Amino acid sequence: MRVNVKLSSRFRKHLPPEAQGKATIQLPEDATVADLLAHLDISGRVQRIAVNDQPETDRARAEKDGDPVRLLPFVV
């Protein structure tokens, strides 16, 4: 399964610089939002997760093939 991620601010360092914060990530079937965070090695505080342009608070939510996911870090 593939999900399209868009990373903002300091999370962009989890992708190659030429990706400019956007990438298609291959994950196992039934992968969750938490699995995506682990795959990207994002352990910092996430302020907002949006799946299909909707706020998502359940990190155990299973992703679907082609889902767009946006991750925003906590900013002080």
C-alpha positions in Angstrom: 0.0 0.0 0.0 1.2 3.5 -0.7 0.4 6.7 1.1 1.2 10.2 0.0 2.8 12.2 2.8 3.4 15.9 3.1 5.8 16.9 6.0 6.0 20.4 7.3 8.7 22.4 9.1 11.3 20.3 10.9 9.7 17.0 9.9 11.0 17.6 6.3 14.4 16.3 7.4 12.9 12.8 7.5 12.8 12.9 3.7 15.6 13.6 1.1 16.0 17.4 0.5 15.0 17.1 -3.1 11.6 15.7 -2.0 10.7 19.1 -0.6 8.6 17.6 2.1 6.5 15.4 -0.2 6.8 11.6 -0.9 4.9 8.5 -1.6 5.7 5.9 1.1 5.2 2.2 0.6 3.8 0.5 3.8 2.4 -2.9 4.5 -1.3 -3.5 4.1 -3.4 -2.4 7.1 -0.5 -0.1 8.3 -1.7 2.6 10.8 -0.8 6.2 11.3 1.5 5.1 14.1 3.2 2.7 11.6 3.8 5.6 9.2 5.3 7.8 12.0 7.6 4.9 12.9 8.6 4.3 9.3 9.5 7.9 8.9 11.3 7.8 12.3 9.2 10.7 13.6 9.2 10.6 17.4 8.8 14.3 18.1 5.6 15.9 19.2 3.1 16.0 16.3 0.7 18.9 16.6 -1.6 17.8 13.8 -2.2 14.8 11.6 -4.6 15.1 8.7 -5.7 12.2 6.6 -7.7 13.0 3.5 -7.7 16.6 4.6 -9.5 15.7 7.8 -8.0 16.0 11.3 -7.0 12.5 12.7 -6.4 11.9 16.3 -6.4 8.1 16.3 -2.9 6.9 15.5 -4.3 3.3 15.4 -6.4 4.2 12.3 -5.6 2.0 9.4 -4.4 3.8 6.3 -5.9 3.1 2.8 -4.0 2.9 -0.4 -3.5 6.4 -1.8 -4.4 8.2 1.4 -2.9 11.7 1.5 -1.4 12.3 5.0 -0.1 15.6 6.3 2.1 15.9 9.4 2.6 19.1 11.3 5.1 19.4 14.2 4.3 21.0 17.5 5.7 24.6 17.4 6.4 26.7 20.5 
